[in-house]
Amino acid sequence: MQLPVVYQKAKEQVCKIWTTLQPLLTVHVGLASSATALIILEQCGKNKGYQERDACGFHPEGACCVLDGPEKIESTINMKTLWKNISVEGIDIILARDAGRYICDYTYYTSLYYGNGRAAFIHVPPLSESVTAEFLGKALQTIILAMLEQCGEQRE
């Protein structure tokens, strides 16, 4: 599902995912236009600091995702373990704790909030000659399968 670059609409879609589909895990993928050959695994979402206006010219009330929500929420997926144990030939994978204060982080925090931490966020580079759609798809498949393995271990 493609989410719009609009805070309120993205939040509505994320809420709909959690209430109607009730997934084991939701994985969000966002574009990191400044990264050329880098996949970034985001560990947590932040609630406050959303001053930048979206595609419709708005920013969230109180510049936050959820009024009175926790300052940050960690994913139940241990991104550090994932990062240490996974490799994809031809692209670097790094770990991050700040997805920025725009739609990506806003969506991630919202999903972590409504999914009780059962969400993940991966920033990917733009497609290029070296990072093709097929290559990126295979890399994401490898990463997501490792995330699902962690979910299975948590359920046991």
Disulfide bonds with the S-S distance in Angstrom:
none
